[in-house]
Amino acid sequence: MRAKKSRGLISTTGAIKLMTHAMMGAAFGLAFGLTLILLNPTVTTLLDHSGRPSTFVFVVTLVTTFSIGAALTGAVFILTEDNDS
């Protein structure tokens, strides 16, 4: 009889998958934030008048939001994926 494998989030594989989803969300948030700053003149004007720290706060807020969202979505995917195959 084989030992039962640990599946889901409470395993090394699950933690790696969850971190991967969070990193993908962070990369997507960074790309979205930088694209928004470069291509949207309204955002560019607003950030120019606010000072240098506002650009950093704007991008970090987007990165954090996308990262948390991707991690939560990844957790749902990991918990609901079919492991029969």
BATORDREN-277783 format. One line per field, with one value per residue (C-alpha): z, x, y; residue in one letter; residue number from 1. Coordinates in nm, 4 decimals. Each point is the difference from the previous one (the first is absolute). Example, Ala and Ser with C-alpha at 12.3 -4.5 7.8 and 13.67 -1.06 7.14 Angstrom:
BEGIN
pz = (0.7800, -0.0660)
px = (1.2300, 0.1370)
py = (-0.4500, 0.3440)
resn = (a, s)
resi = (1, 2)
This chain:
BEGIN
pz = (0.0000, -0.0994, 0.2382, -0.0600, -0.1642, 0.1509, -0.2452, -0.0045, 0.1575, 0.3007, -0.1833, -0.1522, -0.3504, 0.0961, 0.1553, -0.3094, -0.2254, 0.2165, -0.0040, -0.3772, -0.0368, 0.2272, -0.1994, -0.3273, 0.1466, 0.1148, -0.3470, -0.1636, 0.2462, -0.0661, -0.3761, 0.0290, 0.2276, -0.2177, -0.3159, 0.1621, 0.1011, -0.3450, -0.2159, 0.1964, -0.0025, 0.2869, 0.2345, -0.1148, 0.0717, 0.3385, 0.1015, -0.1316, 0.2207, 0.3040, 0.0219, -0.0291, 0.2936, -0.1425, -0.3041, 0.2256, 0.2199, -0.3069, -0.1533, 0.3315, 0.0699, -0.3399, 0.0406, 0.3450, -0.1121, -0.3044, 0.2032, 0.2704, -0.2597, -0.1929, 0.3194, 0.1044, -0.3476, 0.0036, 0.3361, -0.1471, -0.3010, 0.2188, 0.2284, -0.2835, -0.2469, -0.0867, 0.1161, -0.1471, -0.3152)
px = (0.0000, 0.1405, 0.0300, -0.2523, 0.1499, -0.0662, -0.2023, -0.1371, 0.1462, 0.1544, 0.2950, 0.3249, -0.1417, -0.3109, 0.2073, 0.2197, -0.3070, -0.1514, 0.3221, 0.0161, -0.3498, 0.0899, 0.3173, -0.1938, -0.2486, 0.2833, 0.1573, -0.3346, -0.0718, 0.3416, -0.0490, -0.3502, 0.1145, 0.2928, -0.2117, -0.2667, 0.2577, 0.1604, -0.3140, -0.2658, 0.0633, -0.2436, 0.1845, 0.3347, -0.1105, -0.1418, 0.3205, 0.2197, -0.1768, 0.0088, 0.3747, 0.2369, -0.1255, -0.3512, 0.1152, 0.1607, -0.3104, -0.2243, 0.1990, 0.0484, -0.3737, -0.0791, 0.2622, -0.1298, -0.3632, 0.0687, 0.2243, -0.2607, -0.2711, 0.2091, 0.0952, -0.3647, -0.0981, 0.2899, -0.1176, -0.3446, 0.1552, 0.2238, -0.2865, -0.2382, 0.2371, -0.0672, 0.2915, -0.1298, 0.2110)
py = (0.0000, 0.3376, 0.2885, 0.2727, 0.3092, 0.3387, 0.2029, 0.3485, 0.3092, -0.1749, -0.1484, 0.1145, -0.0299, 0.1969, 0.2798, 0.0198, 0.0148, 0.2735, 0.2041, -0.0423, 0.1421, 0.2922, 0.0734, -0.0100, 0.2472, 0.2276, -0.0053, 0.0722, 0.2830, 0.1530, -0.0174, 0.1453, 0.2831, 0.0979, -0.0205, 0.2148, 0.2604, 0.0084, -0.0045, 0.1891, 0.3754, 0.0623, -0.2345, 0.1402, 0.3567, -0.0960, -0.1773, 0.2834, 0.2528, -0.2297, -0.0580, -0.2934, -0.2144, -0.0077, -0.2000, -0.2584, -0.0234, -0.0269, -0.2865, -0.1839, 0.0223, -0.1495, -0.2731, -0.0928, -0.0032, -0.2162, -0.2321, -0.0583, -0.0532, -0.2501, -0.1844, -0.0311, -0.1160, -0.2472, -0.1342, -0.0629, -0.1719, -0.2192, -0.1008, -0.0832, -0.1642, -0.3622, -0.2175, -0.3272, 0.0210)
resn = (m, r, a, k, k, s, r, g, l, i, s, t, t, g, a, i, k, l, m, t, h, a, m, m, g, a, a, f, g, l, a, f, g, l, t, l, i, l, l, n, p, t, v, t, t, l, l, d, h, s, g, r, p, s, t, f, v, f, v, v, t, l, v, t, t, f, s, i, g, a, a, l, t, g, a, v, f, i, l, t, e, d, n, d, s)
resi = (1, 2, 3, 4, 5, 6, 7, 8, 9, 10, 11, 12, 13, 14, 15, 16, 17, 18, 19, 20, 21, 22, 23, 24, 25, 26, 27, 28, 29, 30, 31, 32, 33, 34, 35, 36, 37, 38, 39, 40, 41, 42, 43, 44, 45, 46, 47, 48, 49, 50, 51, 52, 53, 54, 55, 56, 57, 58, 59, 60, 61, 62, 63, 64, 65, 66, 67, 68, 69, 70, 71, 72, 73, 74, 75, 76, 77, 78, 79, 80, 81, 82, 83, 84, 85)
